[in-house]
């Protein structure tokens, strides 16, 4: 299974220094914004405008799916370690906008060269996943996705085409059958202990990839167990999709880009930057559990702080219940294990900055957090100076949005 670049942000924006109507409570500790070292990062809120409203509407529809698609943990409570390749998408290619970009391994386990040809009528999709252990070699894993199409016919045809060109061409692949979902297209790979299912229901195609890494390592096999996990994923996703109302094709361009006014004050990811999330935009508190490393801890943190919205860019901005909730949120994050406090950047003494010293090799070594009113911002980087500039610029952007 090969990793491949996939959807990043499809929201093309025009960036300006225009002021908005968002109001914030005054800071308890005044900050002289002119003395902050913000590097080349912008400090002014953005004027969000769509260059291609129809295309961007599809991406916004994908983000809407993120609030409905079940977490892997909803399917199996043991799947508590989220995998990193979580993303909204509208096709197999990476969407790289002028100011916002990213990459992920979305659908790297499918035949990427034929994905677009196999999915005519695709509107949008969302992929998530998790595994049972922090160490992937002794875990089993579920990757789950749903795609919405323009019609039932398009969805049915896409499920069959994706199944033919997905695992079906890999050596040692053979078909499997689900008695619960007899119309599902299923491929079984005994060598890697992976089972992939494509199931069409109405305008949706549900994709479930169940893998037992530990069994593959031990040379053991458990097709029934993976088939049962796949069936549960299909069932949970199909049930959740009953509550989703697809946006009519002629209304996609009317979906609001930034209805809560939070993207406009989220720090822009630099071109080519790979340190933040693989997508940009907003998710509600439930949807934001998908990209969280630990969904249980994040859910508790959100509930305690009253977080209802998260915006992603060169870091993330969360909207808490109030200023006390925002402070509680950053206090919790900055005190996590293996995070050691370091000095804040010059001019921003209230920022909480930490250096990671722990066993996770791909963890960003430097993080900074700060609040402004009910908003809490978190940024991270491989360089201390860069993380200082990011949090300073993000703070200034929030302050300038008054």
ZIDAJO-V206757 format. One record per backbone hydrogen bond with DSSP energy under -1.0 kcal/mol. CO is the residue of the C=O (numbers start at 1). NH is the residue of the N-H. If there is no record, write none. Layout:
CO,NH  CO,NH
//
This chain:
31,33  32,35  33,36  38,41  52,56  53,57  54,58  55,59  56,60  57,61  58,62  59,63  60,64  61,65  62,66  64,67  65,68  65,69  72,76  76,79  78,80  81,131  84,86  87,127  89,125  100,97  105,108  107,110  110,112  111,114  114,118  116,119  119,122  121,150  124,148  125,89  126,146  127,87  128,144  129,83  130,142  131,81  135,138  136,139  139,213  139,214  140,132  141,211  142,130  143,209  144,128  145,207  146,126  147,205  148,123  148,124  151,155  152,156  153,157  154,158  155,159  156,160  157,161  158,162  159,163  160,164  161,165  162,166  167,170  170,173  174,188  181,184  185,198  186,176  187,196  188,174  189,194  193,212  194,189  195,210  196,187  197,208  198,185  199,206  201,204  203,149  204,201  205,147  206,199  207,145  208,197  209,143  210,195  211,141  212,216  213,217  214,218  215,219  215,220  222,226  223,227  224,228  225,229  226,230  227,231  228,232  229,233  230,234  231,235  232,236  233,237  234,238  235,239  236,240  237,241  240,243  241,244  248,251  251,254  252,255  258,261  263,266  264,46  267,314  270,273  281,312  283,310  284,288  286,289  287,290  293,82  294,298  295,299  296,300  297,301  298,302  299,303  300,304  301,305  302,306  302,307  305,321  308,285  309,319  310,283  311,317  312,281  315,313  316,378  317,311  318,376  319,308  322,326  323,327  324,328  325,329  326,330  327,331  328,332  329,333  330,334  333,336  336,339  338,357  340,355  345,348  348,351  352,369  353,342  354,367  355,340  360,363  365,356  366,381  367,354  368,379  369,352  370,377  372,375  374,320  375,372  376,318  377,370  378,316  379,368  381,366  383,387  384,388  385,389  386,390  387,391  388,392  389,393  390,394  391,395  392,396  393,397  394,398  395,399  396,400  399,402
//
